[in-house]
Amino acid sequence: MEQELENLRKRNTELEREAKEGKEREDSLWQQLVQANARLRVLEEAEERLSAEIGELEAHALEEARAYESRIQQLLDQLHKITDVS
């Protein structure tokens, strides 16, 4: 009976140690998850800023292309007038 009680105490000690280690692993994983979520938020915000900047650049490039096309058309019109007069 005493041997059985001693075995139960040892087993209890082992289980308590394993439970403590499991809790420590869980806490560590939880902290890693929190850090990963924080990094994800930063990346998502950066992606949103980049998307907005790309949109602005595309709009600006389109305006520039239209202005350039308009200037080319004006120059072509002038060239036609000059060649028609000659």
C-alpha positions in Angstrom: 0.0 0.0 0.0 2.8 2.4 0.9 4.6 1.6 -2.4 1.4 2.3 -4.3 1.0 5.6 -2.5 4.6 6.5 -3.3 4.0 5.6 -7.0 0.9 7.8 -7.0 2.9 10.7 -5.5 5.6 10.4 -8.1 3.0 10.2 -10.9 1.3 13.2 -9.5 4.6 15.1 -9.4 5.2 14.1 -13.0 1.8 15.2 -14.1 2.1 18.5 -12.3 5.5 19.1 -14.1 4.0 18.2 -17.5 1.0 20.5 -16.8 3.4 23.3 -15.9 5.4 22.7 -19.1 2.2 22.6 -21.2 1.1 25.9 -19.7 4.4 27.5 -20.4 4.3 26.2 -24.0 0.7 27.5 -24.3 1.8 30.9 -23.0 4.7 31.1 -25.4 2.5 30.2 -28.3 -0.1 32.7 -27.3 2.6 35.4 -27.1 3.9 34.4 -30.6 0.3 34.6 -31.9 -0.1 38.1 -30.4 3.2 39.2 -32.0 2.2 37.7 -35.4 -1.2 39.5 -35.2 0.6 42.8 -34.5 2.9 42.3 -37.5 0.0 41.4 -39.7 -1.8 44.6 -38.7 1.3 46.6 -39.6 1.6 44.8 -42.9 -2.1 45.4 -43.7 -1.8 49.1 -43.0 1.3 49.3 -45.2 -0.5 47.5 -48.0 -3.4 49.9 -47.7 -1.1 52.9 -47.9 0.8 51.4 -50.9 -2.5 50.7 -52.7 -3.6 54.3 -52.1 -0.3 55.6 -53.4 -0.5 53.4 -56.5 -4.0 54.6 -57.2 -2.8 58.2 -56.9 0.2 57.5 -59.2 -2.0 55.8 -61.8 -4.4 58.8 -61.8 -1.5 61.2 -62.2 0.1 59.1 -65.0 -3.3 59.0 -66.8 -3.5 62.8 -66.5 0.0 63.2 -67.8 -0.7 60.8 -70.7 -3.8 62.7 -71.7 -2.0 66.1 -71.5 0.9 64.6 -73.6 -1.6 63.2 -76.2 -3.4 66.6 -76.3 -0.1 68.4 -76.8 0.9 66.0 -79.6 -2.4 66.6 -81.3 -2.0 70.4 -81.1 1.5 70.1 -82.6 0.2 67.9 -85.4 -2.6 70.4 -86.1 0.0 73.2 -86.3 2.1 71.1 -88.6 -0.8 70.4 -90.9 -1.7 74.1 -91.1 1.9 74.9 -92.0 2.1 72.2 -94.6 -1.3 73.2 -96.0 -0.2 76.8 -96.4 2.9 75.9 -98.2 
